[in-house]
Amino acid sequence: MTSNQFFVDRLPAGETKFFLDGDEHFHLARVARAKPGDRIWLTEGRKKRMLTEVVSLEADKTWLLPVRLDEEDLKTEVILGLGLTRPATMDMIVAKATELGVAQIFPLMTAKSFRLPAGKLIARKSRWERIARAALKQSKGAILPVINEAASLESILPDLEAQQKIFLDESSQAYFRDILREARPVSAILLIGPEGGWSRREREVLTAANYQGLSLGGRILRTETAVVSALTLILHFWNR
């Protein structure tokens, strides 16, 4: 069996045999059809991954033996703030952002963002967390993004700090590609507006908060395309 990856709440300490139970055991035994001698990866989503070997399978648990422990070393910690878009688009963006190594996601309520009642936002947050876990397993990454409660743009700005602060702005005469040639920052905040972009007032607020407005080029990109494009460039130039 190829080295699949499974999610655990906590990686075991030491080098002794341990067991996997619950849903992940069921997936490993019934879906992946693991057998003794197969190797699988485990992660807790906090930068570490453990390669393990299947020792034996029981009805309610799988016994595993640690082989080695790896740590994902992303040199730039990326925080993504995203104006709320349609549910299917948000789902896709959460998955892709997880695959691309984002550390935190802030769903933002902006002038042009998609409107959801408070009760539905709570349910969506739980859904996004499930999507992020699945994406982490699929991509074999080791960083599970923290998905924060949806909040207004103005309310989060005072609490967000990073070495590099960016917001995508299609009207800007400065280009995203140019900052990638500068020194690699330890941390970066990337804010991307919803479908329809930022309002004039929001651009002013962001500029006043020392965010640099940058363009991805002459074309008007859909929100999901802009997110994937910007994060892929960051991963390639700063986290390769």
VEXKOLVO-595854 format. One record per residue: residue in three letters; x, z, y of N, C-alpha, C, O in turn. Coordinates in steps of 0.2 Angstrom, whole numbers, always signed. Atoms other than C-alpha are relative to their C-alpha. Layout:
REM VEXKOLVO-595854
NODE resn  n_c1  n_c3  n_c2 ca_c1 ca_c3 ca_c2  c_c1  c_c3  c_c2  o_c1  o_c3  o_c2
NODE  ALA     X     Z     Y     X     Z     Y     X     Z     Y     X     Z     Y
...
//
This chain:
REM VEXKOLVO-595854
NODE resn  n_c1  n_c3  n_c2 ca_c1 ca_c3 ca_c2  c_c1  c_c3  c_c2  o_c1  o_c3  o_c2
NODE  MET    +4    +0    -6    +0    +0    +0    +4    +0    +6    +9    +4    +6
NODE  THR    -4    +0    -7    +6    -4   +18    -1    +7    +3    -5   +11    +1
NODE  SER    +0    -6    -3   +10   +11   +28    -6    +1    +6    -5    +0   +11
NODE  ASN    +6    -1    -5    -8   +15   +36    +2    +6    +4    +6   +10    +2
NODE  GLN    -1    -6    -4    -9   +28   +49    -7    +4    +1   -12    +1    +1
NODE  PHE    +6    -4    +0   -21   +43   +49    +1    +6    +6    +6    +7    +7
NODE  PHE    +0    -5    -6   -26   +56   +63    -1    +7    -3    -5    +8    -7
NODE  VAL    +0    -7    +2   -23   +75   +60    +0    +4    +7    +3    +2   +12
NODE  ASP    +0    -4    -6   -26   +89   +72    +6    +3    +1    +8    +4    +7
NODE  ARG    -7    -3    -1    -9   +96   +69    +4    -2    -6    +2    -2   -12
NODE  LEU    -5    +2    +5    +6   +90   +60    +3    +6    -4    +4   +11    +0
NODE  PRO    -3    -5    +4   +13  +101   +46    +7    +2    +3   +11    -3    +4
NODE  ALA    -7    -2    -1   +29  +111   +49    +4    +1    -6    +1    +2   -11
NODE  GLY    -4    -1    +6   +43  +111   +37    +0    -6    -4    -3   -12    -2
NODE  GLU    +0    +5    +5   +46  +100   +22    -3    +1    -6    -2    -3   -11
NODE  THR    +3    -2    +6   +35  +107    +9    -7    -4    -1    -9    -7    +4
NODE  LYS    +6    +4    +1   +20   +98    +1    -6    +3    +4    -7    +9    +4
NODE  PHE    +6    -2    -3    +3   +99   +10    -6    -4    -1    -4   -10    -4
NODE  PHE    +5    +4    +2   -14   +92    +9    -4    -2    +6    -4    +1   +11
NODE  LEU    +5    +3    -5   -26   +81   +19    -7    +0    -3    -8    -2    -8
NODE  ASP    +7    -1    +2   -45   +84   +18    -4    -3    +5    -2    -6   +10
NODE  GLY    +5    +2    -4   -61   +80   +26    +0    -8    +1    +1   -11    -4
NODE  ASP    +2    +7    +0   -65   +62   +33    +7    -4    -1    +6    -9    -4
NODE  GLU    -6    +3    +1   -46   +57   +33    +2    -1    -7    +4    -6    -9
NODE  HIS    -1    +0    +7   -45   +61   +15    -4    -5    -3    -2    -9    -7
NODE  PHE    +4    +5    +3   -60   +51   +11    +2    -7    +2    +1   -11    -3
NODE  HIS    -2    +7    -2   -54   +36   +21    +6    -2    -4    +7    -8    -7
NODE  LEU    -6    +2    +4   -37   +37   +12    -1    -1    -7    +1    -6   -10
NODE  ALA    +1    +1    +7   -44   +39    -5    -5    -5    -2    -4    -9    -7
NODE  ARG    +6    +4    +2   -60   +29    -5    +1    -7    +4    -1   -12    +1
NODE  VAL    +0    +7    -3   -57   +15    +8    +7    -3    -1    +8    -9    -3
NODE  ALA    -6    +3    +1   -38   +13    +8    +3    +0    -7    +7    -4    -9
NODE  ARG    -2    +0    +7   -37   +17   -10    +7    +2    -2   +10    -2    -6
NODE  ALA    -7    -2    +0   -21   +26    -9    +1    +2    -8    -3    +5   -11
NODE  LYS    -2    -3    +6   -11   +31   -25    +6    +3    +0   +10    +2    +5
NODE  PRO    -7    -4    +0    +4   +42   -29    +5    -5    +1    +6   -10    -2
NODE  GLY    -6    +4    -1   +20   +35   -22    -1    -4    +6    +3    -7    +9
NODE  ASP    +1    +4    -6   +11   +26    -7    +3    +4    +6    +3   +10    +6
NODE  ARG    -2    -3    -6   +18   +30   +10    -5    -1    +6    -7    -7    +7
NODE  ILE    +4    +0    -5    +7   +34   +25    +2    +3    +6    +6    +8    +5
NODE  TRP    -2    -4    -6    +9   +39   +43    -6    +5    +2   -12    +3    +1
NODE  LEU    +4    -5    -3    +1   +54   +51    +2    +1    +8    +8    +1    +9
NODE  THR    -1    -2    -7    -1   +58   +70    -5    +4    +2   -11    +4    +0
NODE  GLU    +4    -4    -3    -8   +71   +80    -2    -2    +8    -5    +1   +11
NODE  GLY    +1    +3    -7    -8   +60   +96    +4    +3    +6    +3    +2   +11
NODE  ARG    -4    -4    -5    +5   +71  +105    +7    -2    -1   +12    +2    -1
NODE  LYS    -6    +3    +0   +20   +59  +104    +4    +0    -7    +8    -4    -8
NODE  LYS    -4    +0    +6   +25   +63   +86    -4    -4    -6   -10    -3    -6
NODE  ARG    +3    +3    +6   +22   +53   +70    +4    +2    -6   +10    +3    -6
NODE  MET    -4    -2    +6   +26   +59   +52    -2    -5    -6    -7    -7    -7
NODE  LEU    +1    +4    +6   +29   +47   +37    +0    +5    -6    +4    +9    -6
NODE  THR    +1    -4    +6   +23   +55   +21    -1    -4    -6    -2   -10    -5
NODE  GLU    +1    +4    +6   +22   +50    +3    -6    +4    -4    -6   +10    -4
NODE  VAL    +6    -3    +3    +6   +53    -7    +3    +2    -7    +6    -1   -11
NODE  VAL    -2    -3    +7    +9   +65   -22    -5    +0    -5    -4    -2   -10
NODE  SER    +6    +1    +5    -8   +66   -30    -6    +0    +4    -6    +2   +10
NODE  LEU    +6    +0    -3   -26   +64   -26    -5    +4    -4    -5    +4   -10
NODE  GLU    +5    -4    +3   -40   +77   -30    -7    -3    +3    -7    -7    +8
NODE  ALA    +7    +2    -2   -59   +75   -27    -1    +2    +8    -4    -2   +11
NODE  ASP    +1    -2    -7   -58   +84   -10    +6    +0    +4    +6    +2   +10
NODE  LYS    -6    +0    -4   -40   +82    -4    +5    -4    -3    +5    -6    -9
NODE  THR    -6    +4    +2   -24   +72    -5    +6    +4    +2    +7    +6    +7
NODE  TRP    -7    -3    -1    -7   +80    -7    +5    -5    +2    +6   -10    -1
NODE  LEU    -5    +4    -3    +7   +73    +3    +6    +4    +1    +6   +10    +1
NODE  LEU    -6    -3    -1   +25   +76    +5    +3    -3    +6    +4    -9    +7
NODE  PRO    -3    +3    -6   +34   +74   +22    +6    -4    -2   +10    -2    -6
NODE  VAL    -6    +4    +0   +47   +60   +23    +5    +0    +6   +11    +2    +5
NODE  ARG    -3    -1    -6   +52   +60   +41    -4    +0    +6   -10    -1    +5
NODE  LEU    +4    -1    -6   +46   +64   +58    +3    -4    +6    +9    -4    +7
NODE  ASP    -2    +5    -6   +47   +51   +73    -3    +3    +6    -8    +6    +6
NODE  GLU    +3    -2    -6   +44   +54   +91    +0    -7    +4    +5   -10    +5
NODE  GLU    +1    +6    -4   +37   +40  +102    +3    +1    +7    +0    +6   +11
NODE  ASP    -3    -1    -7   +48   +39  +118    -1    -5    +5    +2   -10    +6
NODE  LEU    +2    +5    -6   +39   +30  +132    +3    +3    +6    +2    +9    +8
NODE  LYS    -4    -2    -6   +50   +31  +147    -4    +1    +6    -2    +5   +11
NODE  THR    +4    -1    -6   +36   +30  +160    -7    +2    -3   -10    -1    -7
NODE  GLU    +7    -2    +1   +20   +40  +158    -5    -3    +4    -4    -3   +10
NODE  VAL    +5    +4    -4    +5   +30  +163    -6    +3    +0    -9    +5    -5
NODE  ILE    +7    -3    -1   -11   +37  +170    -4    -6    +3    -2    -9    +7
NODE  LEU    +4    +5    -2   -25   +24  +171    -7    +3    +3   -10    +7    +0
NODE  GLY    +7    -1    -3   -40   +26  +183    -4    -6    +1    -1   -11    +3
NODE  LEU    +4    +6    +0   -54   +14  +181    -7    +1    +2   -10    +5    +0
NODE  GLY    +7    +0    -2   -70   +10  +190    -4    -1    -6    -3    -6    -9
NODE  LEU    +5    +1    +5   -84   +12  +178    -3    -7    +0    -5   -10    +5
NODE  THR    +2    +7    +1   -89    -5  +171    -6    +0    -6    -8    +6    -8
NODE  ARG    +5    +0    +5  -102   -10  +158    +2    +3    -6    +8    +2    -8
NODE  PRO    -2    -4    +6  -102    +0  +142    +4    -4    -5   +10    -1    -7
NODE  ALA    -4    +4    +5   -95   -14  +131    +7    -1    +3   +11    -1    -1
NODE  THR    -7    +2    -3   -81   -18  +143    +4    +7    +0   +10    +6    -1
NODE  MET    -3    -7    +0   -77    +1  +145    +3    +1    -7    +9    +4    -8
NODE  ASP    -2    -1    +7   -76    +2  +126    +6    -4    -2   +11    -1    -4
NODE  MET    -6    +4    +1   -64   -12  +125    +6    +2    +4   +12    +2    +1
NODE  ILE    -6    -2    -4   -53    -6  +139    +3    +6    -3    +9    +7    -3
NODE  VAL    -3    -6    +3   -51   +11  +131    +4    -1    -6    +9    +2    -6
NODE  ALA    -4    +2    +6   -46    +4  +115    +7    -4    +2   +12    -2    -1
NODE  LYS    -6    +4    -2   -33    -8  +123    +5    +5    +4   +11    +4    +3
NODE  ALA    -5    -5    -4   -26    +6  +135    +3    +4    -5    +9    +6    -4
NODE  THR    -3    -5    +5   -24   +17  +120    +6    -4    -4   +11    -1    -5
NODE  GLU    -5    +4    +3   -14    +3  +111    +6    -1    +4   +12    -1    +1
NODE  LEU    -6    +2    -5    -3    +0  +126    +3    +7    +3    +7    +6    +7
NODE  GLY    -4    -7    -1    +2   +19  +127    -2    +4    +6    +2    +7    +9
NODE  VAL    +2    -4    -6    -8   +26  +142    -1    +7    -2    -3    +9    -8
NODE  ALA    +0    -7    +1    -7   +45  +143    -6    +3    +2    -9    +8    -2
NODE  GLN    +6    -2    -2   -23   +48  +152    -4    -5    +3    -2   -11    +6
NODE  ILE    +5    +4    -3   -39   +39  +157    -5    +4    +5    -8    +8    +2
NODE  PHE    +5    -3    -4   -49   +43  +172    -6    -5    +2    -5   -10    +5
NODE  PRO    +6    +5    -2   -67   +34  +173    -2    +2    +7    -3    +8    +8
NODE  LEU    +1    -2    -7   -70   +33  +191    -7    -3    +2    -9    -9    +1
NODE  MET    +6    +2    -4   -87   +32  +201    +2    -2    +7    +4    +1   +11
NODE  THR    -2    +3    -6   -84   +20  +215    -6    -4    +3   -12    -3    +0
NODE  ALA    +6    +3    -3   -95   +10  +227    -3    -5    -4    -9    -6    -4
NODE  LYS    +3    +5    +4   -97    -4  +215    +0    +1    -7    +0    -4   -11
NODE  SER    -1    -1    +8   -95    +4  +198    -7    +0    -3   -12    +1    +0
NODE  PHE    +6    +0    +5  -108    +3  +184    -3    +7    +1    +1   +12    +0
NODE  ARG    +4    -6    +0  -121   +17  +186    -2    +3    -7    -6    -1   -10
NODE  LEU    +2    -3    +6  -124   +29  +172    -2    +7    +2    +1   +11    +5
NODE  PRO    +2    -6    -1  -134   +45  +172    +5    +5    -3    +9    +4    -8
NODE  ALA    -5    -5    +2  -124   +61  +170    +0    +2    -8    +5    +2   -11
NODE  GLY    +1    -1    +7  -131   +64  +152    +3    -5    -4    +6    -4    -9
NODE  LYS    -3    +6    +4  -126   +47  +146    +8    +0    +1   +11    -3    -3
NODE  LEU    -7    +0    -1  -109   +49  +154    +4    +5    -5    +9    +3    -8
NODE  ILE    -2    -4    +5  -106   +64  +143    +1    -3    -7    +6    -2   -11
NODE  ALA    +0    +4    +7  -111   +54  +127    +5    -5    +0    +9    -6    -5
NODE  ARG    -5    +5    +0  -100   +40  +133    +7    +2    -1   +11    -1    -4
NODE  LYS    -6    -3    +0   -85   +51  +135    +2    +2    -8    +7    +0   -10
NODE  SER    -1    -2    +8   -87   +57  +116    +1    -7    -3    +6    -7    -8
NODE  ARG    -1    +6    +3   -88   +39  +111    +7    -3    +2   +10    -6    -3
NODE  TRP    -6    +2    -2   -73   +34  +121    +6    +4    -4   +11    +1    -6
NODE  GLU    -5    -4    +4   -63   +48  +112    +0    -2    -7    +6    -3   -10
NODE  ARG    +0    +3    +7   -68   +41   +95    +3    -7    +0    +7    -8    -4
NODE  ILE    -3    +6    +0   -63   +24  +100    +7    +0    +1   +11    -4    -2
NODE  ALA    -7    -1    -1   -46   +30  +106    +3    +2    -6    +9    +0    -8
NODE  ARG    -3    -3    +6   -43   +39   +90    +1    -6    -5    +6    -7    -8
NODE  ALA    +0    +6    +5   -47   +23   +80    +5    -5    +2    +9    -8    -2
NODE  ALA    -5    +5    -2   -36   +12   +91    +7    +3    -1   +12    -1    -2
NODE  LEU    -6    -3    +1   -22   +24   +90    +2    -1    -8    +8    -2    -9
NODE  LYS    -1    +1    +7   -23   +23   +71    +2    -7    -2    +7    -8    -5
NODE  GLN    -1    +8    +1   -24    +4   +71    +7    -2    +3   +11    -6    -1
NODE  SER    -6    +3    -3    -9    +2   +83    +6    +4    -3   +12    +2    -1
NODE  LYS    -6    -5    +3    +2   +16   +74    +4    +3    +6   +10    +3    +6
NODE  GLY    -3    -4    -6    +5   +24   +91    +0    +7    -1    -2    +9    -6
NODE  ALA    +0    -7    +0    +8   +42   +94    -2    +4    +6    -1   +10    +7
NODE  ILE    +3    -3    -6    +0   +45  +111    -7    -1    +0    -9    -7    +1
NODE  LEU    +7    +0    -1   -18   +49  +111    -2    +2    +7    -1    +7    +9
NODE  PRO    +1    -1    -7   -24   +47  +129    -5    +6    +1   -10    +6    -3
NODE  VAL    +5    -5    -2   -33   +62  +137    -6    -4    +4    -4    -7    +9
NODE  ILE    +5    +3    -4   -50   +55  +143    -4    +5    +4    -7    +9    +1
NODE  ASN    +3    -5    -5   -56   +64  +158    -7    -1    +1   -10    -6    +0
NODE  GLU    +6    +1    -2   -73   +67  +164    -1    -5    +6    +4    -5   +10
NODE  ALA    +1    +4    -5   -80   +54  +175    -1    +3    +7    -4    +8    +8
NODE  ALA    +0    -3    -7   -77   +58  +194    +0    -5    +5    +2   -11    +4
NODE  SER    -1    +5    -6   -77   +50  +211    +7    -1    +1   +11    +3    +0
NODE  LEU    -7    +1    -2   -62   +42  +217    +3    +5    +5    +9    +7    +4
NODE  GLU    -3    -4    -5   -60   +53  +232    +1    +7    -3    +6   +11    -1
NODE  SER    -1    -7    +3   -62   +69  +221    +7    +1    -4   +10    +6    -4
NODE  ILE    -6    -1    +4   -47   +65  +210    +7    -1    +3   +12    +1    +1
NODE  LEU    -7    +2    -3   -34   +58  +222    +4    +6    +2   +10    +6    +1
NODE  PRO    -5    -6    -1   -28   +76  +228    +3    +3    -6    +9    +6    -5
NODE  ASP    -3    -3    +6   -24   +81  +210    +4    -5    -4    +8    -2    -8
NODE  LEU    -4    +5    +4   -15   +65  +204    +6    -1    +4    +7    -2   +10
NODE  GLU    -6    +1    -2    +3   +65  +206    +5    -4    -4    +4    -3   -11
NODE  ALA    -5    +4    +4   +16   +52  +200    +5    -3    +5    +4    -3   +11
NODE  GLN    -5    +3    -3   +32   +44  +205    -2    -7    +3    +0    -8    +9
NODE  GLN    +2    +7    -2   +24   +27  +207    -8    +0    +0   -11    +2    -5
NODE  LYS    +7    +0    -1    +6   +25  +214    -2    -7    +2    +0   -10    +7
NODE  ILE    +2    +7    -1    -3    +8  +212    -7    -1    +0   -10    +3    -4
NODE  PHE    +7    +2    +2   -20    +1  +214    +0    -8    +1    +3   -11    +5
NODE  LEU    +1    +7    +0   -24   -17  +210    -4    -3    +6   -10    +0    +6
NODE  ASP    +4    +3    -5   -30   -27  +225    +1    -7    +1    +7   -10    +3
NODE  GLU    -1    +7    +0   -33   -45  +224    +2    -3    +7    +4    -9    +7
NODE  SER    -1    +2    -7   -32   -47  +243    +7    +1    +3    +9    -1    +8
NODE  SER    -7    -2    -2   -14   -40  +244    +5    -6    +0    +4   -10    -4
NODE  GLN    -6    +5    +0    +1   -50  +249    +6    +2    -4   +11    -2    -4
NODE  ALA    -5    -3    +4   +12   -39  +239    -2    -1    -8    -8    +0   -10
NODE  TYR    +1    +2    +7   +14   -44  +220    +2    +6    -5    +7    +9    -4
NODE  PHE    -1    -5    +5   +13   -32  +205    +7    -2    -4   +11    +3    -5
NODE  ARG    -6    +2    +4   +28   -42  +197    +6    +3    +4   +11    +5    +1
NODE  ASP    -6    -2    -4   +40   -36  +211    +2    +7    -1    +8    +9    -1
NODE  ILE    -2    -7    +2   +39   -17  +207    +3    +0    -6    +6    +5    -8
NODE  LEU    -3    +0    +7   +43   -21  +189    +8    -1    +0   +11    +1    -4
NODE  ARG    -8    +1    +0   +61   -26  +195    +3    +6    +3    +9    +6    +3
NODE  GLU    -3    -6    -3   +63    -9  +204    +2    +5    -6    +1    +3   -12
NODE  ALA    -2    -6    +4   +70    +7  +196    -6    +2    -4   -12    +3    -1
NODE  ARG    +6    -3    +4   +59   +13  +181    -2    +6    +2    +2   +11    +2
NODE  PRO    +2    -7    -2   +48   +27  +187    -1    +5    -6    -2    +2   -12
NODE  VAL    +1    -5    +6   +46   +43  +176    -8    +0    -1   -10    +1    -7
NODE  SER    +7    +0    +1   +27   +42  +179    -3    -5    +5    +0    -6   +10
NODE  ALA    +3    +5    -4   +15   +30  +186    -8    +0    +0   -10    +2    -6
NODE  ILE    +7    +0    +0    -3   +30  +191    -3    -7    +2    +0   -10    +7
NODE  LEU    +3    +7    -1   -13   +13  +190    -7    +1    +1   -11    +3    -4
NODE  LEU    +7    +0    -1   -30   +12  +198    -3    -7    +0    +0   -11    +4
NODE  ILE    +3    +7    +1   -41    -3  +194    -7    +1    +2   -11    +5    -1
NODE  GLY    +7    +0    -2   -58    -6  +202    -4    -3    -5    -2    -6   -10
NODE  PRO    +5    +3    +5   -74   -11  +193    -1    -7    +1    +2   -10    +6
NODE  GLU    +2    +7    -1   -82   -28  +192    -2    +0    +8    -7    +4    +9
NODE  GLY    +1    +0    -7   -83   -32  +211    +5    +3    +4    +5    +2   +10
NODE  GLY    -6    -2    -3   -67   -23  +215    -2    +6    +5    -7   +10    +4
NODE  TRP    +0    -5    -5   -64   -10  +229    -4    -1    +6    -4    -7    +8
NODE  SER    +3    +1    -6   -74    -7  +244    +5    +0    +6   +11    +2    +4
NODE  ARG    -5    +0    -5   -65    -9  +261    +2    +7    +1    +8    +9    +2
NODE  ARG    -1    -7    -1   -67   +10  +263    +5    +3    -5    +9    +7    -3
NODE  GLU    -4    -2    +6   -59   +13  +246    +7    -2    +1   +12    +2    +0
NODE  ARG    -7    +3    -1   -44    +2  +250    +3    +5    +6    +9    +6    +5
NODE  GLU    -2    -5    -5   -42   +13  +266    +2    +7    -2    +8    +9    -1
NODE  VAL    -1    -7    +3   -43   +29  +257    +6    +0    -5   +10    +4    -4
NODE  LEU    -6    +1    +4   -30   +23  +244    +6    -1    +4   +11    +2    +2
NODE  THR    -6    +1    -5   -18   +17  +257    +2    +6    +3    +8    +8    +3
NODE  ALA    -2    -6    -3   -19   +33  +266    +3    +6    -5    +6   +10    -3
NODE  ALA    -2    -5    +5   -16   +43  +250    +7    -3    -3    +9    +0    -9
NODE  ASN    -7    +2    +2    +1   +33  +248    +0    -4    -7    +5    -5   -10
NODE  TYR    +0    +4    +5    -5   +21  +235    +1    -7    +2    -1    -9    +8
NODE  GLN    -2    +7    -2    +2    +3  +235    -5    -5    -3    -5    -5    -9
NODE  GLY    +4    +5    +3   -10   -11  +234    +4    -6    -2    +8    -9    +2
NODE  LEU    -4    +6    +3    -3   -25  +223    -5    -5    -3   -10    -3    -6
NODE  SER    +4    +6    +3   -10   -42  +217    +3    -2    -6   +10    -2    -7
NODE  LEU    -3    +3    +6    -8   -49  +200    +1    -8    +0    +3   -11    -4
NODE  GLY    -1    +7    -1    -8   -67  +207    -7    -3    +3   -11    +1    +6
NODE  GLY    +5    +3    -3   -20   -80  +214    -7    +0    -3   -12    -1    +1
NODE  ARG    +7    +1    +4   -34   -80  +201    -4    +7    +1    -1   +12    +1
NODE  ILE    +4    -6    +1   -48   -68  +201    -2    +2    -7    -5    -2   -11
NODE  LEU    +0    -2    +7   -47   -59  +185    -6    +5    -2    -8    +9    +3
NODE  ARG    +5    -5    +3   -61   -50  +175    +4    +7    +0   +10    +7    -1
NODE  THR    -3    -6    +0   -58   -31  +175    +4    +1    -6   +10    +4    -6
NODE  GLU    -4    -2    +6   -53   -30  +157    +6    -4    -1   +11    -2    -4
NODE  THR    -6    +4    +0   -41   -45  +159    +5    +3    +5   +11    +4    +3
NODE  ALA    -5    -3    -5   -33   -36  +174    +3    +6    -3    +9    +7    -3
NODE  VAL    -3    -6    +3   -31   -20  +164    +5    -1    -5   +11    +1    -5
NODE  VAL    -5    +2    +5   -23   -28  +149    +6    -3    +3   +12    -2    +1
NODE  SER    -5    +4    -3   -12   -39  +160    +5    +5    +3   +11    +5    +2
NODE  ALA    -4    -5    -4    -5   -24  +171    +3    +4    -5    +9    +6    -5
NODE  LEU    -3    -5    +5    -3   -12  +156    +5    -4    -5   +10    +0    -7
NODE  THR    -5    +3    +4    +6   -25  +146    +7    -1    +3   +12    -1    +0
NODE  LEU    -6    +1    -4   +18   -29  +160    +4    +7    +0   +10    +7    +0
NODE  ILE    -4    -7    -1   +22   -10  +162    +3    +2    -7    +9    +4    -7
NODE  LEU    -2    -2    +6   +24    -8  +143    +7    -4    -1   +12    -2    -4
NODE  HIS    -5    +4    +1   +36   -23  +143    +6    +2    +4   +12    +2    +1
NODE  PHE    -6    -1    -5   +47   -19  +158    +2    +7    +0    +8    +9    +1
NODE  TRP    -2    -7    -1   +46    +0  +159    +0    +4    -7    +4    +9    -7
NODE  ASN    +0    -4    +6   +43    +6  +141    +2    -4    -6    +0    -2   -12
NODE  ARG    -2    +4    +6   +51    -7  +130    +6    +4    -4    +8    +1    -9
//
